[in-house]
Amino acid sequence: MDLTPGRRRLAFAAIVIVLVGLCAYLIKSHDSSGSSAAPAATASSTPTGAASSAAPGVPPSSVPAATPASTVGGAEIYQWLPFTAAELAQAASTVTTFAADYVTWSYAESPTAYTGKLQSLVTSKELPQIEEGYETPGVSGPRAADKQVSTGGGTIDSIVSFGAGPKSIVFEVTINQQVTSTQPTQTQNNQYDVTVQTNGGAWQVNDVELTGLGNQGIS
């Protein structure tokens, strides 16, 4: 369906609202599976006011989970989008899982082992580029010499764009990385544009670019 410029702007604004709601929903669902007394890992991992939403005297387990908003001004926003709320949640999950695996590696890990854990998350087009970046002498040399070990994860900041045929979404993601080695520990927070698209019924990463700088290999 063709959209007027006004509706496109509304759709983009609405999708941000939906993403925030979905994140809150997923985080709440994850938290409910563990101990209710466990502290939040970060300040942003628990929605503000979540603990106060239960009515007095009502057990926490009986309080319904937050439901992502799917309407704006009475309009059903998903009629304007090429994906459903469930598909958006799946795409976001693929991105955050990929981000963690992307920056988790060891100097003792071969390129094949590194890319092997990414194979189900990344398209056959993008995977060789990631492996090439991992094997680049300027990256692999210091990694082995300094016995570097990297860990990290990613947080979705926003949706940049989306399309259909195949369905695709570009997420802006902040990836946090900590590298320990024989040298002083290094911490990096870089922003990437991560594109996911549907492939055989699943979402896979088809492009990874440092925001504003083009396709990059892992470092």
C-alpha positions as CSV (number, residue, x, y, z in Angstrom):
1,M,0.0,0.0,0.0
2,D,1.4,3.4,-1.0
3,L,1.6,5.9,1.9
4,T,1.4,9.6,1.9
5,P,4.5,11.5,3.4
6,G,2.4,12.2,6.4
7,R,1.4,8.6,7.0
8,R,5.1,7.5,6.5
9,R,6.2,9.9,9.2
10,L,3.4,8.7,11.5
11,A,4.4,5.1,10.8
12,F,8.0,5.7,11.6
13,A,7.1,7.5,14.9
14,A,4.6,4.7,15.7
15,I,7.1,2.0,15.1
16,V,9.5,3.5,17.7
17,I,6.6,3.4,20.2
18,V,6.0,-0.2,19.3
19,L,9.6,-1.1,19.7
20,V,9.8,0.4,23.2
21,G,6.7,-1.5,24.1
22,L,8.1,-4.7,22.8
23,C,11.3,-4.3,24.6
24,A,9.4,-3.7,27.9
25,Y,7.3,-6.7,27.2
26,L,10.2,-9.0,26.4
27,I,12.2,-7.8,29.4
28,K,9.2,-8.3,31.7
29,S,8.6,-11.8,30.3
30,H,12.3,-12.7,30.8
31,D,12.3,-11.3,34.4
32,S,9.2,-13.2,35.3
33,S,10.9,-16.5,34.6
34,G,13.5,-16.0,37.3
35,S,13.5,-14.9,41.0
36,S,11.3,-11.8,41.6
37,A,13.9,-10.6,44.1
38,A,16.8,-10.6,41.6
39,P,18.2,-7.1,41.0
40,A,18.2,-5.6,37.5
41,A,21.4,-6.1,35.5
42,T,21.4,-2.5,34.3
43,A,19.3,0.6,35.0
44,S,17.7,0.3,31.5
45,S,16.8,-3.5,31.8
46,T,13.7,-2.9,34.0
47,P,10.9,-0.6,32.8
48,T,10.2,2.4,35.1
49,G,7.3,1.8,37.3
50,A,7.0,-2.0,36.5
51,A,7.2,-2.9,40.2
52,S,4.4,-0.4,41.2
53,S,1.9,-1.7,38.6
54,A,0.5,-4.4,40.8
55,A,-2.6,-3.6,42.8
56,P,-2.3,-3.9,46.6
57,G,-2.9,-7.4,47.8
58,V,-2.6,-9.0,44.4
59,P,0.2,-11.5,43.9
60,P,2.8,-10.3,41.3
61,S,2.1,-13.4,39.2
62,S,-1.5,-12.4,38.6
63,V,-0.6,-9.0,37.2
64,P,-0.9,-9.1,33.4
65,A,2.2,-8.5,31.3
66,A,2.6,-5.2,29.5
67,T,1.1,-5.3,26.0
68,P,2.9,-3.4,23.2
69,A,0.8,-0.6,21.7
70,S,-0.2,-1.2,18.1
71,T,-2.4,1.8,17.5
72,V,-1.8,5.5,17.2
73,G,-4.7,7.9,17.1
74,G,-7.1,5.0,16.7
75,A,-5.3,3.7,13.6
76,E,-3.9,0.1,13.5
77,I,-0.3,0.9,12.5
78,Y,0.6,-2.6,11.3
79,Q,-1.6,-2.1,8.3
80,W,1.1,0.4,7.1
81,L,4.0,-1.9,7.8
82,P,5.4,-4.9,5.9
83,F,5.7,-7.0,9.1
84,T,3.6,-8.0,12.2
85,A,4.3,-7.2,15.8
86,A,5.5,-10.8,16.3
87,E,7.9,-10.5,13.3
88,L,9.3,-7.2,14.7
89,A,9.9,-8.9,18.1
90,Q,11.7,-11.8,16.3
91,A,13.8,-9.4,14.2
92,A,14.8,-7.5,17.3
93,S,15.8,-10.7,19.1
94,T,17.9,-11.8,16.2
95,V,19.7,-8.4,16.3
96,T,20.5,-8.5,20.0
97,T,21.6,-12.2,19.9
98,F,23.9,-11.4,16.9
99,A,25.4,-8.3,18.6
100,A,26.5,-10.4,21.6
101,D,28.0,-13.2,19.4
102,Y,29.6,-10.7,17.1
103,V,31.8,-9.2,19.8
104,T,32.4,-12.4,21.8
105,W,35.6,-14.1,20.7
106,S,39.0,-15.3,21.9
107,Y,42.5,-15.2,20.5
108,A,42.4,-19.0,20.6
109,E,39.3,-19.1,18.5
110,S,39.7,-19.9,14.8
111,P,37.8,-18.0,12.1
112,T,35.8,-21.1,11.4
113,A,34.8,-21.4,15.0
114,Y,34.0,-17.7,15.3
115,T,31.8,-17.6,12.2
116,G,30.2,-21.0,13.0
117,K,28.3,-19.6,15.9
118,L,27.0,-16.8,13.7
119,Q,25.9,-19.0,10.8
120,S,22.3,-19.3,11.8
121,L,22.0,-15.6,12.4
122,V,23.7,-14.2,9.3
123,T,23.0,-14.6,5.6
124,S,25.4,-16.5,3.3
125,K,26.1,-13.1,1.7
126,E,27.3,-11.4,4.8
127,L,29.0,-14.2,6.7
128,P,32.1,-14.3,4.4
129,Q,32.6,-10.5,4.9
130,I,32.5,-11.0,8.7
131,E,35.0,-13.8,8.5
132,E,37.3,-11.8,6.3
133,G,37.2,-9.0,8.8
134,Y,38.1,-11.4,11.6
135,E,41.0,-12.8,9.6
136,T,42.4,-9.4,8.6
137,P,46.2,-9.4,9.5
138,G,46.0,-6.0,11.2
139,V,43.3,-7.4,13.5
140,S,44.2,-11.1,13.9
141,G,47.9,-10.3,14.5
142,P,47.5,-8.2,17.7
143,R,44.6,-10.4,18.8
144,A,47.0,-13.4,19.0
145,A,50.0,-11.5,20.1
146,D,48.3,-9.9,23.1
147,K,46.0,-12.9,23.9
148,Q,42.9,-10.8,23.5
149,V,39.5,-12.0,24.7
150,S,36.4,-10.0,23.9
151,T,32.9,-10.0,25.4
152,G,30.0,-7.7,25.0
153,G,26.4,-7.2,23.8
154,G,24.1,-4.8,22.0
155,T,21.2,-2.4,22.7
156,I,18.7,-1.4,20.0
157,D,18.5,2.4,19.9
158,S,16.0,2.9,17.0
159,I,14.7,1.7,13.7
160,V,16.3,3.5,10.7
161,S,14.2,2.1,7.9
162,F,12.3,-0.9,6.7
163,G,11.2,-2.5,3.4
164,A,9.4,-5.4,1.8
165,G,10.3,-8.1,-0.8
166,P,12.1,-9.5,1.1
167,K,11.0,-8.0,4.4
168,S,13.8,-6.1,5.9
169,I,14.5,-3.7,8.9
170,V,17.5,-1.6,9.6
171,F,18.2,-1.2,13.3
172,E,20.5,1.3,14.9
173,V,22.4,-0.6,17.6
174,T,24.9,0.4,20.2
175,I,27.3,-2.5,20.7
176,N,29.4,-2.5,23.9
177,Q,32.7,-4.4,23.8
178,Q,35.3,-5.1,26.5
179,V,38.7,-6.6,25.4
180,T,41.0,-8.1,28.0
181,S,44.6,-9.1,27.1
182,T,48.2,-8.7,28.2
183,Q,47.6,-5.0,27.6
184,P,45.3,-2.7,29.6
185,T,41.6,-3.5,29.2
186,Q,39.9,-1.7,26.4
187,T,36.2,-0.8,26.4
188,Q,34.4,0.4,23.3
189,N,30.8,1.6,22.6
190,N,30.2,1.8,18.9
191,Q,27.0,2.4,17.0
192,Y,26.1,0.2,14.1
193,D,23.4,0.0,11.5
194,V,22.4,-3.7,11.4
195,T,20.1,-4.8,8.6
196,V,18.0,-8.0,9.1
197,Q,15.8,-9.6,6.4
198,T,13.5,-12.6,6.2
199,N,15.1,-15.8,4.9
200,G,13.2,-19.1,4.9
201,G,10.8,-17.8,7.5
202,A,13.5,-16.6,9.9
203,W,15.2,-13.2,10.3
204,Q,19.0,-13.0,9.5
205,V,21.5,-10.3,9.5
206,N,22.3,-9.2,6.0
207,D,24.5,-6.1,6.6
208,V,26.6,-4.6,9.4
209,E,27.9,-1.1,9.2
210,L,29.5,1.3,11.6
211,T,27.0,4.1,11.5
212,G,28.1,6.6,8.9
213,L,31.3,4.6,7.9
214,G,30.1,1.7,5.8
215,N,30.6,-2.1,6.1
216,Q,33.1,-3.1,8.8
217,G,34.8,-6.2,10.1
218,I,34.9,-7.0,13.8
219,S,37.8,-5.7,15.9
